[in-house]
Amino acid sequence: MTHCSPIRLENLTVNFDDRFQLTDINWQIDPLQHWVITGANGAGKSALAAILAGVINNGAECLSGTAEGLPVRVGLVSFEAQAELIDVERKKDDADIMDVISEGTPVREILYEDCQDTELAGQLIEKFGLEALLDRSFRKLSTGESRKVMLIRALASRPDLLVLDEPFDGLDVKTLEMLQQHLATLIDTVPMVMVLNRFDEFPDFITDIAYVEKGRLQHQVRRDDAKAYGELYKLLHLKTTDLSIPAVDLENAIPSLDPDQPLVRLNNITIKYDEKKVISDLNWTINANQHWQLSGPNGSGKTALLSLITGDHPQCYVNDIFVFGFKRGSGESIWQIKQFIGYVSTALQWEYRVGTSIRNVIISGFYDSIGLYSKSTDKQKSIADQWLALLGMSGRADQPFNKLSYGDQRLLLIARAMVKHPPLLILDEPCLGLDDMNRQLVLALIEKICAGSETSVIYVNHHPEDQISGIENYLAL
């Protein structure tokens, strides 16, 4: 093994920016062990992984206890690290002056910034299919493509420890299988600690599971302890019963649509960048009360296609697009289009960085805004509180959204998308980053939406087991 001494956390209490605390952590990671950290959203899984990656004295304060044996070189992959890289790239835009637009850092530079094994990096670039993207700006990559870059960076850095926070989320099936196979080749050389919410994604080589709850390491279970492992499995698969979707705000309902017209009609759609066509001559009609599952590998154009519908893609005006009674380019405003759509995506979550209360985040769905800038009605507040009760967050209505865990943020953005009962609900990998319990809750909510008669669903996902009952139409790119 590269790192031969055990890692010991003894009676460790760590404060994270006065908003979250890990308390009295006792944990030992031996050289031949490979761990999964799991637990509910907001429990402290990512915080515990961050300690191994050296967050103490670099954004977090050790209040008591000790951390010994932490390795010098840690290969880290996480949504937070990915978002930080993207934020750095965005700030380059903010610094641009005199109308000189930064092209951003190319993928090649990001990949080789801390590379200790260029041969391995080259092999992984080929396996991940990134050769054609090396000279593209990092910030122009899709979510899955940027996740691949983060993985290659970590694997080619010759780490003493790999800390992988939800490494499989956002990857298509082929890439996920390839990554799991590569990780399996490292088990005798590099210890691994993974944050995983999905029991069905635990790799076979995982030896131990750490269950975190409310900032405490409550259970440490050997994988080969069948009884203890089974109990933990049941704990994480608890479901909320008697689900009900809060009613629509009839006083401020969105306008009715012509029931004889399709919601969306795309005719011979083409999306291209420079001379490369991502989508060519695509026809797609989405009728009312019709649900679709959209699939395809990373970079196949799924997000670009969705942004044509929402009006966020610049090429929507050079294509033949009919949405909600409007011919695109006929003088309609983007807000006339967006009022009929609920939308959830990873990109939206990265953009939704305001410090407003979580109740206001849900209410903002009535106005299609990031943040709330209009006075809300008593009815809207009541509906938002019903959603908070459904999500088990009734006592947290006034907490700031930007201080919540990644998973809790995603749940709230899903509620925000559903709150106005839109004719079209676009869910771009809505379960990304969610633990099993909340994933099942979200899937059940989507099924209820599909079972109704007022909302059509476009559902994007990479996991075949997350199919939604009621979705009978499929489009593969």
C-alpha positions, 0 to 999 in steps of 0.5 A, spaced: 500 500 500 502 507 498 500 509 505 501 504 510 500 507 517 493 507 520 489 513 520 486 515 527 481 520 529 480 520 536 474 524 540 475 529 534 470 535 534 470 539 528 466 546 527 465 547 520 464 555 519 459 555 525 454 552 521 455 544 522 459 540 527 462 533 527 462 531 534 466 526 538 468 522 532 472 516 533 474 512 527 480 508 525 482 506 517 487 501 517 491 500 510 487 494 508 480 497 509 476 500 504 470 504 507 463 507 505 461 513 509 453 513 508 447 516 512 441 521 511 442 528 507 445 533 512 448 528 516 455 529 515 458 524 510 461 529 506 464 533 512 467 527 515 470 525 508 473 532 508 477 531 514 481 526 511 482 531 505 485 536 510 479 541 511 482 542 518 485 549 519 483 550 512 476 552 512 474 548 519 476 548 526 478 543 530 475 544 537 478 538 541 481 531 539 486 529 535 487 526 527 493 522 526 496 519 520 492 523 515 496 522 508 500 528 505 497 526 498 489 525 497 486 524 491 479 528 492 473 528 488 466 531 490 461 536 488 464 541 492 471 541 489 467 540 482 463 547 484 469 550 486 473 549 480 467 552 476 466 558 481 474 559 479 472 559 472 466 564 473 470 569 476 475 569 470 469 572 467 467 577 472 474 580 471 474 581 464 475 588 462 475 592 455 470 587 452 475 581 452 472 575 454 476 569 457 476 563 454 477 559 460 482 554 462 482 548 457 481 541 460 488 539 458 491 544 463 486 542 469 488 535 468 495 535 468 495 541 473 497 536 479 499 530 475 504 525 477 503 519 472 502 522 465 502 515 462 496 513 467 492 520 465 493 519 458 490 512 458 484 514 463 483 520 458 482 515 452 478 510 456 473 516 459 473 519 451 476 526 453 481 526 447 476 531 443 475 535 449 482 537 451 482 544 448 475 546 450 474 550 456 473 546 462 467 551 464 463 549 457 463 541 459 457 538 461 456 535 468 458 528 467 464 531 462 467 535 468 466 529 473 470 525 469 476 530 469 475 531 476 476 523 477 482 523 472 485 528 476 485 524 482 487 518 480 493 520 476 495 524 482 498 518 485 495 519 492 496 516 498 488 516 499 483 516 495 477 520 498 471 519 493 464 523 494 459 520 490 464 518 484 458 515 480 453 520 480 452 523 473 456 518 469 453 514 464 452 506 465 458 505 461 463 510 464 460 507 471 462 500 469 469 502 467 471 506 473 468 501 478 473 496 474 479 501 474 478 502 482 478 495 483 485 494 480 487 499 486 485 495 492 492 493 494 495 499 493 491 505 495 486 505 501 479 508 499 474 512 502 467 513 498 461 517 500 455 513 497 448 514 498 446 508 494 447 501 497 446 498 490 453 502 488 457 499 494 463 496 490 464 489 492 471 491 495 468 495 500 470 492 507 467 497 512 461 502 512 461 508 517 454 510 518 453 518 520 447 521 523 447 528 525 454 529 525 456 523 529 459 517 527 453 512 530 455 505 527 461 502 524 459 495 520 464 490 517 461 488 510 462 481 512 457 482 518 451 479 515 446 481 521 449 488 522 449 490 515 442 488 514 440 492 519 443 498 516 440 497 509 433 497 512 435 503 516 437 507 510 431 504 506 426 507 510 420 510 506 415 516 508 408 513 508 402 516 506 405 521 501 401 527 498 402 533 494 400 539 496 395 543 492 396 548 486 394 555 488 388 556 484 388 564 485 395 565 482 394 559 477 398 559 470 394 560 464 390 554 461 393 551 454 389 549 448 388 542 450 388 540 442 395 543 441 402 539 443 406 542 449 412 542 445 414 540 438 421 540 435 422 539 427 428 537 424 432 540 430 440 541 429 445 543 435 452 544 433 458 547 436 463 550 430 462 545 425 461 539 430 453 537 430 451 534 437 444 533 435 442 532 428 435 532 424 431 531 431 424 531 431 420 530 438 413 532 440 411 532 447 403 532 448 399 533 454 399 528 459 405 524 456 411 522 460 418 521 457 425 518 459 431 522 456 437 518 456 444 518 453 451 518 454 455 524 457 456 529 452 450 526 447 446 533 448 441 531 453 442 538 457 442 542 450 436 539 448 432 541 454 435 548 454 432 549 447 425 547 450 426 552 456 429 558 451 436 558 455 440 555 449 442 561 443 440 556 438 433 555 440 432 561 435 435 558 429 431 552 430 423 550 428 420 550 435 413 550 438 412 551 445 406 552 449 402 555 444 408 559 441 412 559 435 419 561 438 422 567 435 415 570 434 415 575 439 414 571 445 418 573 452 422 567 455 418 568 461 412 567 457 415 560 456 418 559 463 411 560 466 409 553 464 415 549 466 418 546 472 426 545 472 431 541 476 438 540 474 445 540 477 447 547 473 441 550 476 443 548 483 450 551 482 447 557 480 442 558 486 447 560 491 443 566 494 442 566 502 434 566 502 430 562 507 428 555 504 421 557 505 422 562 500 426 558 495 420 554 494 415 560 493 420 562 488 418 557 484 411 561 483 415 566 480 421 562 476 426 566 480 433 565 483 431 568 490 424 571 492 423 578 490 416 579 490 411 579 496 408 572 497 401 571 498 399 567 505 396 562 500 403 561 497 406 561 504 401 555 506 403 551 500 410 552 501 410 550 508 406 543 506 412 542 502 416 543 508 412 538 512 412 533 506 420 533 506 421 533 514 423 540 514 417 544 518 422 546 523 427 549 518 423 554 514 427 560 516 434 557 515 438 559 509 438 555 503 446 556 502 448 553 508 444 546 507 447 540 505 447 538 497 442 533 498 437 537 502 438 543 497 436 538 491 430 536 495 428 543 496 429 545 488 425 539 486 419 542 491 420 549 488 419 545 481 413 542 483 410 547 487 406 551 481 404 544 478 407 546 471 404 543 465 411 540 463 416 538 469 423 537 467 427 533 471 435 533 469 437 527 474 433 529 480 436 524 484 443 526 483 447 526 490 441 524 494 441 518 499 437 512 498 431 514 503 430 521 500 431 518 493 425 513 494 421 519 496 423 523 490 421 517 486 415 516 489 413 524 488 415 523 481 410 517 480 405 521 483 406 527 478 406 522 473 399 519 475 396 525 475 393 529 469 395 536 469 403 535 468 407 532 463 414 529 465 421 529 462 425 525 466 433 524 465 437 519 468 443 514 468 440 509 473 436 503 469 433 501 476 430 508 477 425 508 472 418 511 474 412 507 473 407 511 468 413 513 464 412 509 457 415 514 452 423 514 451 428 518 447 435 516 447 440 520 444 
